[in-house]
Amino acid sequence: MKYQYLSALVAGVLVITAAAPVQAQQEWSFEGNELLVTNLVGEVTVRGHDGSRIIVRAQPGGDDADGITFDVKEGGRAEFHAVYPLDQSTEIHYPRRRGGSSQFRLESWVDESSFLEDLYSGISGRERIRIGGDVGSGALEAWTDLEVLVPRGVDTRIAIVVGEIKAMDVEAGVDLDTHSGKVTAENIGGNTRIDTGSGSVDVTGVLGDLWVDTGSGSVEAANIEGDDIRIDTGSGSVTIDGGSASSLEVDTGSGSVRTTDISCDRAMIDTGSGSVTLDLVRMGTGNYVIDTGSGGVTVNLPADASVHVIAETGSGGINLDVPNAMLRRMSRDEIELEIGGGDARLKIDTGSGGITLRTR
């Protein structure tokens, strides 16, 4: 495949050539049905716009910013890459990050595309790259802040190693991936996938599926409408304020889970340590499972709930406020009851913590 390299638009003239090192902000405009953007370090902002072409604005920073080059492949799956001079140093100093560093092997990075692999072909894929605020002497000091404007319907993937990502008012799907940094998404009109090794996630207004995976960091989501809502965090609390989906899945190694105004056909909530609140405005006929190693559980059922309930706690009482429930079995730490016709099934299990079941 022949790749076309687009330089910055300077004085309104488009020059097709290999990108040269830049220091001032520059801008690219190109076509594509979907988009991949990679940047080792810096902040990336993605916005939707009414135009038909993808627009990328880059602002390099740092003492070694002149060593950064930019390469574009347009058409079909378009790509934009900020390429760093890793042949000079495999360490990058990023003063915005105070303390700590992130490491990765280059071979995992260039897996994003064969085009990106070609751009870094002069460097061994087994090289370990280190980026952070505490990187010592001899390191590059370089980063790039990007503003990406995408037309309606252009699904976009952003991949960075260290830095924050923000996506706003995008009328398409987004895939946002950072090894270390906060991710924010607002008003996304498509499936939204977010992956951060370390950093909080804040999502508001998604018309599509939502998948979030964070190694460490809290997750806050609101006003989500899709088939699937899936949130997985190794350590950090999860809050969902308003969500409608066929399936809700939340898994946290350590951290509380709190939901309000949830409409779903089935749900699975699992936390190693932390309290759980599931507030349902609508239930389907599927399975609803809540499992926490340590923490209290509260479930608010809709007034028209039709569900068979089994709740068990290793240590903690069970409180019921459910009118017209038919009690099947009850002890100090276990209860079985049926509400309405018992169409759905709700299973609650906590190793240590009280259980509260009530009707909204």
C-alpha positions in Angstrom: 0.0 0.0 0.0 1.3 3.5 -0.8 1.2 5.9 2.1 0.7 9.6 1.6 2.4 11.9 4.0 0.8 15.2 4.7 2.7 18.1 6.1 1.1 20.9 8.0 -1.1 23.5 6.3 1.1 26.6 6.1 -0.3 29.8 4.6 -3.2 27.8 3.1 -1.0 25.7 0.9 -0.9 21.9 1.2 2.5 20.4 0.7 2.8 16.6 0.3 6.2 15.5 1.8 7.8 13.8 4.7 6.9 15.6 7.9 9.6 17.9 9.3 10.3 18.6 12.9 8.1 21.3 14.2 7.9 23.5 17.4 4.9 25.8 16.7 1.3 24.7 16.5 0.5 23.2 13.1 -2.6 21.8 11.5 -3.5 18.9 9.2 -6.7 18.3 7.2 -7.4 14.9 5.6 -10.1 12.4 4.8 -11.0 9.1 6.4 -13.9 6.8 7.3 -12.3 6.0 10.7 -9.3 7.3 12.5 -6.4 6.1 14.6 -4.3 8.7 16.6 -1.2 7.7 18.6 0.9 10.0 20.8 3.4 8.8 23.4 3.0 11.7 25.8 0.8 14.8 26.1 -2.9 15.8 26.3 -5.4 14.9 23.6 -8.8 16.5 23.1 -11.3 15.0 20.6 -14.3 17.0 19.4 -16.9 16.4 16.8 -17.5 19.0 14.1 -19.8 19.6 11.1 -17.1 19.4 8.4 -16.3 16.4 6.2 -12.6 16.2 6.8 -10.6 15.2 9.9 -8.6 18.0 11.4 -5.6 17.6 13.7 -3.8 20.4 15.5 -0.5 19.7 17.2 1.4 21.7 19.8 4.8 20.1 20.7 6.5 21.1 23.9 9.7 20.5 25.8 13.4 21.2 25.2 13.5 18.4 22.6 10.3 19.2 20.8 12.1 19.8 17.6 12.8 16.1 17.4 9.1 15.1 17.1 7.8 14.4 13.6 4.2 13.9 12.5 3.0 11.4 9.9 -0.4 11.0 8.3 -2.1 8.2 6.3 -5.4 9.4 4.8 -8.3 7.6 3.3 -10.2 4.6 4.6 -8.8 4.0 8.1 -6.9 7.3 8.4 -4.0 7.5 10.9 -2.1 10.3 12.6 1.0 9.6 14.6 3.3 11.8 16.7 6.7 10.1 16.3 9.4 10.6 18.9 13.2 10.3 18.4 13.5 7.1 20.5 16.8 6.3 18.6 18.3 9.2 20.7 16.8 8.1 24.1 14.3 5.5 25.3 13.4 7.7 28.2 11.1 10.8 28.1 10.9 13.4 30.8 7.3 14.8 31.2 7.3 17.6 33.8 3.5 17.7 34.0 3.6 14.3 35.7 5.0 14.8 39.2 6.8 11.7 40.3 6.4 8.2 39.0 6.8 6.8 35.5 5.2 4.4 33.0 7.1 1.7 31.1 6.1 -0.3 28.1 7.8 -2.3 25.3 7.8 -0.7 21.9 6.5 -3.9 20.3 3.2 -3.5 22.2 2.9 0.1 20.9 3.6 -0.6 17.2 0.9 -3.3 17.2 -1.6 -0.4 16.7 -0.9 -0.5 12.9 1.6 -1.7 10.3 2.1 2.0 9.3 3.2 2.9 12.9 5.5 -0.2 12.9 7.2 1.1 9.8 7.7 4.5 11.4 9.6 3.0 14.3 11.3 0.3 12.2 14.7 1.5 13.1 14.2 0.7 16.8 14.0 -2.8 18.3 10.5 -3.7 19.4 12.0 -5.2 22.6 13.2 -1.7 23.7 11.6 -0.7 27.0 10.4 2.9 26.9 10.1 4.9 30.1 8.0 8.1 30.5 7.5 10.2 33.6 8.3 13.1 35.8 11.2 11.5 37.6 13.1 10.3 34.6 16.8 11.3 35.0 19.5 13.1 33.0 19.9 12.1 29.4 16.2 11.7 28.8 14.3 13.5 26.1 12.1 16.3 27.3 9.3 16.2 24.7 5.5 15.9 24.5 2.7 16.9 22.1 -0.8 18.2 22.9 -3.3 17.4 20.2 -6.7 18.7 19.3 -8.6 16.3 17.0 -11.8 17.3 15.2 -13.8 14.4 13.7 -16.8 14.5 11.3 -20.1 12.8 12.1 -19.8 9.0 11.7 -16.0 8.7 11.9 -15.2 6.2 14.7 -12.0 7.3 16.4 -9.3 5.5 18.4 -6.9 7.5 20.6 -3.8 5.7 22.1 -1.3 7.5 24.3 1.0 6.3 27.1 1.1 9.2 29.6 -1.4 12.0 29.5 -5.1 12.9 29.7 -7.7 12.3 27.0 -10.9 14.3 26.6 -13.6 13.5 24.1 -16.6 15.8 23.6 -19.7 16.1 21.3 -18.6 13.3 19.0 -21.3 11.8 16.8 -19.6 8.4 16.4 -17.9 5.8 18.5 -14.7 6.5 20.4 -12.0 4.2 21.8 -9.8 6.0 24.3 -6.6 4.3 25.7 -4.0 5.7 28.0 -1.5 3.8 30.2 -1.5 6.6 32.8 -3.9 9.5 32.8 -7.5 10.7 33.4 -10.1 10.1 30.7 -13.2 12.2 30.2 -16.0 11.7 27.7 -19.1 13.8 27.2 -22.0 13.6 24.8 -20.8 10.7 22.7 -23.2 9.4 20.0 -21.8 5.9 19.6 -20.1 3.0 21.4 -17.6 4.2 23.9 -14.6 2.1 25.0 -12.2 3.5 27.6 -9.0 1.8 28.9 -6.6 3.3 31.4 -3.9 1.5 33.4 -4.0 4.2 36.1 -6.3 7.1 36.1 -9.9 8.1 36.8 -12.7 8.0 34.2 -15.6 10.4 34.0 -18.3 9.7 31.4 -21.5 11.7 30.8 -24.0 11.2 28.1 -23.4 8.1 25.9 -25.8 6.9 23.2 -24.3 3.5 22.7 -22.5 0.8 24.6 -20.1 1.7 27.3 -17.0 -0.4 28.2 -14.6 0.9 30.8 -11.4 -0.9 32.1 -9.1 0.8 34.6 -6.3 -0.8 36.6 -6.6 1.8 39.3 -8.9 4.7 39.5 -12.5 5.7 40.1 -15.2 5.6 37.5 -18.1 8.0 37.3 -20.8 7.5 34.6 -24.1 9.2 34.0 -26.9 9.1 31.4 -25.8 6.0 29.5 -28.2 4.4 26.9 -26.9 1.3 25.1 -27.2 -2.4 25.0 -24.2 -3.0 27.3 -22.7 -1.2 30.2 -19.5 -2.9 31.4 -17.1 -1.4 34.0 -14.1 -3.1 35.4 -11.6 -1.5 37.8 -8.9 -3.2 39.8 -9.1 -0.6 42.6 -11.5 2.3 42.7 -15.2 3.2 43.3 -17.8 3.0 40.6 -20.8 5.4 40.3 -23.5 5.2 37.7 -26.2 7.9 37.8 -28.8 7.1 35.2 -28.3 4.1 32.8 -30.5 2.1 30.5 -29.1 -1.2 29.0 -29.9 -4.8 28.3 -26.9 -5.9 30.4 -25.1 -4.1 33.3 -21.8 -5.6 34.5 -19.6 -4.0 37.2 -16.5 -5.6 38.6 -14.2 -3.9 41.1 -11.4 -5.5 43.1 -11.6 -2.9 45.8 -14.1 -0.1 45.9 -17.8 0.6 46.4 -20.4 0.5 43.6 -23.3 2.9 43.7 -26.0 3.1 41.0 -29.1 5.3 40.7 -32.0 5.2 38.2 -31.0 2.0 36.4 -33.1 0.2 33.8 -31.7 -3.1 32.7 -32.8 -6.7 31.8 -30.0 -8.3 33.8 -27.1 -7.3 36.0 -23.9 -8.6 37.5 -22.1 -6.7 40.2 -19.0 -8.1 41.9 -16.7 -6.3 44.3 -13.9 -7.9 46.4 -14.3 -5.2 49.0 -16.9 -2.4 49.0 -20.6 -1.6 49.5 -23.1 -2.0 46.7 -26.2 0.0 45.9 -28.4 -1.1 43.0 -31.3 1.3 42.3 -33.6 -0.2 39.7 -36.4 1.8 38.0 -37.1 -1.2 35.6 -36.3 -4.9 35.7 -36.4 -7.5 32.9 -36.8 -11.2 33.4 -33.1 -12.1 33.5 -30.6 -12.8 36.3 -29.4 -10.1 38.8 -26.4 -11.1 40.8 -24.6 -9.1 43.5 -21.5 -10.5 45.2 -19.2 -8.7 47.5 -16.5 -10.1 49.8 -17.0 -7.4 52.3 -19.6 -4.6 52.3 -23.2 -3.9 52.7 -25.7 -4.3 49.9 -28.8 -2.2 49.2 -31.2 -3.0 46.4 -34.1 -0.7 45.5 -36.7 -2.5 43.4 -39.3 -1.0 41.1 -42.9 -1.0 42.3 -43.9 -3.5 39.7 -41.0 -5.9 40.3 -41.6 -9.5 39.5 -38.6 -11.4 41.0 -37.5 -14.4 43.0 -34.9 -13.3 45.6 -32.3 -15.3 47.5 -30.1 -13.2 49.8 -27.3 -14.4 52.1 -24.7 -12.7 54.3 -21.9 -14.2 56.3 -22.0 -11.5 58.9 -24.8 -8.8 59.0 -28.5 -8.5 59.3 -31.1 -8.6 56.5 -33.7 -5.7 56.3 -36.9 -6.0 54.2 -39.3 -3.3 53.2 -41.1 -5.0 50.3 -44.9 -5.0 50.5 -46.8 -8.1 49.3 -43.7 -10.2 49.2 -44.2 -14.0 49.7 -41.7 -15.3 52.1 -40.3 -18.7 51.3 -37.5 -19.1 53.8 -35.9 -16.8 56.4 -33.1 -17.0 59.0 -30.8 -14.4 60.6 -28.3 -14.5 57.6 -30.4 -15.9 54.7 -33.7 -15.1 53.1 -35.7 -16.4 50.1 -38.8 -14.6 48.9 -40.9 -14.0 45.8 -42.3 -10.7 44.6 -45.1 -10.6 42.0 -44.8 -13.5 39.6 -41.1 -14.1 40.3 -40.1 -13.7 36.6 -36.6 -12.4 37.3 -34.0 -13.9 39.7 -32.0 -11.8 42.2 -29.1 -13.4 44.1 -27.3 -11.4 46.8 -24.2 -12.7 48.6 -22.0 -10.7 50.9 -19.2 -12.2 53.1 -19.6 -9.4 55.7 -22.2 -6.7 55.6 -25.9 -6.1 56.0 -28.4 -6.5 53.2 -31.3 -4.1 52.6 -34.1 -4.9 50.1 -36.9 -2.4 49.5 -39.4 -1.1 47.0 -38.9 2.3 45.5 
